[in-house]
Amino acid sequence: MSHRVLVVSALGLLAVGLLAAACSSGSDAGDAETTEDRADLTQTAEADGITVDATWLTVESAADVDADLSAYPLERFVAVEIAFTTHSGDVNKIAMEEAARLRIGSRTLQPEAWMSISDDSHHREGIVVFAGIQGSGPVELLLELESGDVLLQWERMPES
């Protein structure tokens, strides 16, 4: 009788283990999808020794940013985190309110605000905020830098 109890217990543990593995596999696939989606939010470009990483912020990704976006709810505004990296020159000289433009279709917007996160002269970071924009098709963020223009493009407007 004790042999039968051991077999039933072993089968029960096996079933629980398989169920746990199936659940974690599904969750890993979801995590991979989320990671891919986040990767699609970031675009990178270079101009004359300056690397620019631009990440379109969504409600989910904005939670990871070290800035208070409460004055700019993503239901009404577009926010893009910008990170500059250079090993020569001073990226703090860039006046982001004047340098940045957001284009979708025939509409071009100037920034509503620039929210600085880091003012390091070689590793500057902040969030550029635009009024909300509707449309379909590619979205472009143009940064006019002294060393040349940087164009970052998303195939479509990411969903907030």
Secondary structure as the mmCIF struct_conf table of DSSP 4:
data_model
#
loop_
_struct_conf.conf_type_id
_struct_conf.id
_struct_conf.beg_label_comp_id
_struct_conf.beg_label_asym_id
_struct_conf.beg_label_seq_id
_struct_conf.end_label_comp_id
_struct_conf.end_label_asym_id
_struct_conf.end_label_seq_id
HELX_RH_AL_P HELX_RH_AL_P1 SER A 2 LEU A 41
STRN STRN1 THR A 42 ALA A 47
TURN_TY1_P TURN_TY1_P1 ASP A 48 GLY A 49
STRN STRN2 ILE A 50 TRP A 56
HELX_RH_AL_P HELX_RH_AL_P2 VAL A 59 ALA A 62
TURN_TY1_P TURN_TY1_P2 ALA A 63 ASP A 64
BEND BEND1 VAL A 65 ALA A 67
TURN_TY1_P TURN_TY1_P3 SER A 70 ALA A 71
BEND BEND2 TYR A 72 TYR A 72
TURN_TY1_P TURN_TY1_P4 LEU A 74 ARG A 76
STRN STRN3 PHE A 77 THR A 86
BEND BEND3 HIS A 87 GLY A 89
HELX_RH_3T_P HELX_RH_3T_P1 VAL A 91 LYS A 93
HELX_RH_AL_P HELX_RH_AL_P3 MET A 96 ALA A 99
STRN STRN4 ALA A 100 ILE A 104
TURN_TY1_P TURN_TY1_P5 GLY A 105 SER A 106
STRN STRN5 ARG A 107 LEU A 109
BEND BEND4 GLU A 112 GLU A 112
STRN STRN6 ALA A 113 ASP A 119
BEND BEND5 SER A 121 HIS A 123
STRN STRN7 ARG A 124 ALA A 131
BEND BEND6 GLY A 137 GLY A 137
STRN STRN8 VAL A 139 LEU A 145
TURN_TY1_P TURN_TY1_P6 GLU A 146 SER A 147
STRN STRN9 GLY A 148 TRP A 154
BEND BEND7 GLU A 155 ARG A 156
HELX_LH_PP_P HELX_LH_PP_P1 MET A 157 GLU A 159
#
